[in-house]
Amino acid sequence: MKLADTFIRSLPKVLLHDHLDGGLRPQTAIELARDQDYKALPTTNAGDLAKWFHRGARRGSLPLYLEGFAHTTGVMQTEEALERVAYEMMEDMHHDGVVYVETRFAPVFHCSKGLHTDEVVSAVLKGLERGKNDFGVEYGLIICAMRNMQLSQEMAELAVDFRERGVVGFDLAGEEGGFPPKKHVNAFHYIQRENFNITIHAGEAFGKESIWQAIQWCGAHRVGHATRLIEDIGLDSHDPTKIVKMGYLAQYILDKRIPLEICLSSNVDTGAVESIQKHPFGIYYRYNFRVTLNTDDRLMSNTTMTKEFRLAHEAFTLGLDDLEKITINSMKSAFIPYNRRIQLIYDVIKPGYAKARTPVKKTGSVKRQS
């Protein structure tokens, strides 16, 4: 049974990998550029600007994909702008059926007009909290350090400083090639000593070694993308959907239930995979890896959680049971306290899917063990 977008949108969803500066509304970017006298936008037509960002992101390269962020961060240089973008993100989540979101960003990119990183984070949290109050969406904020900068220790300390105010974790982002996670190991050891949460972009544009370093050197509790983990998995030459051998890294990730933050559309746009249908998500899910579905950058990849669910539903024949399992996996993997995760699962997610099943007689999905 094919699920319609309106039905998928109504389902409760959990989003763990979404970049705040990759999800601006085009009209908001135009208005913020006007307010801050930012002259570099390629157009002041919202529709054309959205197409420009998406066209620029679809060039099959992570460095090229990241070029558009110069403009989004360029218009997010005041406390008012940061609060507005965060608030609108929460409204967009509400309209997309997201009940819990972890958004992330690198504060260092928002200080070019004099803001201190503390002011940057405070402004974003103010917008998120206001959005939670108005739209009922739960949130957590993740602070990103950048691979090509020597500021990871400062960003780690910033994340811990704000842990009582809504920051839930620490991330390492940016171009992978030439910037391995282990170069930032001191920052991650600090986060570990503080008993805090770690997710790391790894295995998107670089090989399985990046994933290994993220987990074994830096202590990642979740892995962003992990597309290249497939390199540690042996597939049947006659049936490429069948695993015949599991490498030690892949087996470790499977056994330890380390969550993988999968971003289907983004991985196609950056050239990490050839197509949605050839994305290793299907193999990961079939063999019970702890996979989650995510948007990454909604503006750049012209996507929503509804679209990512639909793509997975169509490409990998996922039914309602499967989408519920992925949503529960995501909530289990969130960086908020255990009791709150359980409450959202049993009070929001499970009732939401039970309600969705009422008019659906058969989903065609196969139940699997978590």
N, C-alpha and C positions, 0 to 999 in steps of 0.2 A: 504493500500500500504506500503510495506516494504521499508524503506529508506536505501540506501547503504552508507557505511562509507565515500566513496569519496564525495558523495553529502552532507552528514552531515558535513564533514570537511570544505566544501566550505561556510557553513552558518556563518554569523557573530555571535560571542559568547561573553559573558561577564562573567568573572570569579572573584568572590569576596572572595573565601576562598581557598587559596593555600599557603602552607608553602614553603618558599624559600629553607630551608634546608631539605625538604622532596621531592625535585624534581631534584636533581642533575642527570646529565648524568653519567652512570656507568664509562665510559671511562674517563670522567673528574675527577671523584673521585679517580680513579687509578693514573692519572697523577699528581693530586694535592698531593696525598699521597707520591708519589716519590719525588716531589719537596720539600715537607716539612718534609721529613724523618719520615713519619707516618707509623709505622710498623704493625698496628693492623688490617688492612683489611683482611678478611678471604680468599681472592683470588685476583689475579691480572688479571684475565680473565673477560672482561666486561660482556659477556653473563652470565657467572656463577655468577658474583657479582649481576647482576640484579635479577637473580632467588633467590639468597641468601636473598636479602632484602625483596623480595615479600614473600618468604616462611616464613621468620621470622615474617612478619607483619600479616600473616593469622592464628594466633594462638588463635583468639577469645578473646583477652584481650587487653585493652588499654595500661596498663603498659608494656606488652610484645611488643605491636606494637611500642611503643616509644623507645625501646632498640636500634633500628637501627640508631637513631639520634646521638648516641655517635660517630659513624663513620663519618657521613656526617658533623657534626659540627667539628669533629676532623681534617678534611682536609680544613676547612674554617677559617683559623687562620691568614691569611695575607690579606693586602688590595688588592693585586693582585688576590688572590683566590676569595675573596668576589665579586670583580668587575666582574670577569670572570663568576662566577655562575649566577649572576644577568643578565649579558648580554646574556648568553646562554639561560636563562629562557625566555627572551623576544623573542629570535629567535624561540624557541620552541612554544611559544604562536602564533607567526606569522604563522608558518606552520600548526598550529591546528585551524586556523580561528578565534582566539581570537582577538577582537578589543580593549578591555579594560580589564586590570587585576589589582587586588589588591593582592599583595603578602605580606606575613607577616613573621616575624622572631623575635627571642629573642636575642638582641645584647649581653646579658650577657654570652652567650655560645661561643662567638668568641673572648674572651679576654685572653685566657690561655697562649698566647705567647707574651703578652705585649701590645696589642692594647687597646686603650681607646674606650669607647662606641661611642664617637663622631666620631672617625676614622672609626669604624665599619660601622656606618650608612652612613657616607659620601662615603665610598667605594661602598656600595650597591647602593646608589643613583647614583653614577657615572656610574655604569654598566647599571642601568635601563635607565638612560637618553641617554646613547650611543645606547642602544637597541631601544629606541623609535625613535631616529634619523635615524637609519639604517633600521628598519622594520616597522615603522609607527604604532606601538602598543602603545596605551595610558596606563598609569599606575598610581597607588598610592601605597605607602608603609605603612604598619601597624606595629607598634611596639608592641611586646608581653611582658607582664610581666608573670612570672611563679607562679603558685599557691603555690608551696612549698618553695618559697623564699620570704624573707622580703625586696624586692627591688622594689615593685610596684610603690612607690612614685617617686623613681629615674627614673624609666622607663617612667612614665607618664610625668615627666618634660622633659625628653629627647624627647619624641614624640612631645610635644608642641614646644620645641626649634627648631625642624626641620620642622614645619608645612609650612613654606614658601619655603621649598626646596624639597618637594615631599612626606613628611609623611602626611597621611590623617586620621589616626585614631590610637586608642589604644585598646589592646586586653588583655585578661587573658587566658592563655593556660596551658596545663599540666594535670596531673592526677586529676580527680575530687574528688574521695573518700577521705574524711578527710580534704579537702582544699576548703571550701565553698567560693563563691565570696565575701560574706560580710566581710571576714577577710581583704579584700583589699579595703574597702569602702572609706577610705580617699583618695586614689589615684583616684578613680572614681569621688569623689566629686570635686577634683582639676580639672579633665578633664572637668567636667560640668561647673565649674566656668569660665573656659577658652573657653567655647562655642565650644568644640571640639567633635570629633566623637568617639563612643564607640561600639565595638562588643565584645562579650564574649562567649567563649566556654561553653556551658551549656546543660545539658540533653542528653549527649552522653553516659557516663558510670554511671551517677547518675540520680536520679529521677527528677520529675517535680519541686521539691523544688529548685533545682539548677537553673532552668530557672526562677522561681519566684524571687529568690534573684538577679539574673543577671539583671532583668528588674526593680524590685521595690526597691531594695537596691542600685544598682549600676548604674541604668539609661541606660541600654543597648539600643542602637538604632537598633541593629541587634542581632540575636542569632545564634551562631555557632552550627550546628547539630540539636539540639532540638528534637532529636529522641524520647525522653521520654515524650514529650508533649502529646503523645497519651494516657498517663495515666490519663489525665484530660478530656478525651473524651469518652463518653459512646457509644458503638457500639451495633447494633442490634444482638441479639444472633443467629438469623436465617440468617442474611445477614450482615457479618462483614465489608462490604463496606459502610454501612449506619449508619450515626450518629443519635442517638436518644436523646442524652443529651450532652450539652457542659458545662464543668466546667468554673468557673469564670476566671481562668488564660487563658485557651484556647480562651474563648470569648473575653477577653481583647486583646490578641495578634491578633485575627482576626479583631476585630473592629478598633484597632489602626494601622492596616496594618504594624505590626512589621515584617520585613523580616526574613525568616528562611534560613540559609545557609546549604542546604542539600548536603550531600556527600555520595552517594549511595554505591560505592565500599568500601570506607573506613569503613562505618558502618557495612558492612558484615565482613570485615577483623577483626575488633576489637570485634566482637560479640555483638554489640549494637542491631543488628537485625539478624534474622535467615537467611534471603535470600533477594535478591532484590525484589522479588515478594511480600514479606511480609513487606516491608518497609512502614512506615506510609505516605511516600511522596504521594502515590496515594490518600489517604484520604484527606491529607492536600490540595492537588491541586484541587481535585473534589469539595471541600467545600470552595474554593477561599481564602485560606490562601496565603499570599505573599511569595511564595516559589521560591528559586533560586537553580540552579544545579551547583555543584562545584567538584573539584578534590581532595581537601585536601592535599594529599601527592602523587605526580605522580610516584615517584620512588617506594615508599613502597607499594602502591596499584596497581602498574603496570597499570596506567590509564592516560587518556587524557580527555579533554572536549568532543572530538568526541565520545569517548567510553561512557562517562557518558550520553550524549544525546542519543546514541544508546540504552543503557540499559533502559533508561526511555521510549524511543519510543517503545521498544519491550515489556517491563513488564507492562506498563500502557497504551498501545495503543495511545501514543501521536502522533499527526500528525504535519504537518508543522505549522499550526496556533498555536498549543500549544507550540511548541518550540520557536516561535517568541514571544508569550506572556511571557514565562519564561525569555527570553533574555531581553525584555523590562522591566519586573519586576526587573531584576538584575540591569539594567542600572539606573532605577529610584532609586534604593536602594544604589547606589554607594556613596562613601564619597567625591566626588568632587563637585564643585559648581553647582547649579541648571542649570544655563545657559549652562554649558558644557555638562551636562547629556542630556539635551534636544537636543543640537546640535548633539550629537552622535546618539541619537534615530532617529532623522528625517533626518540626512545627511548620516548616515552609516548603521544603523541597518534596518530601514524600507526599504530603497532602496535595501539592500542586500537580504532581504526576498522576495521583489517584483521580483527581478531578478531570484531568485531561483524558484519562482512559474511559471515562463514562460513555462518550459517543463512539469510541474506537473499539471495535469488536476483535480485531486481530492486527498485530503489528508486524508479524513475520520475523521477529527477532528471536535470538537464542540466548537464554539466560546463561551467564557465566559467573564463575566465582570471582569475588573481589580479591 
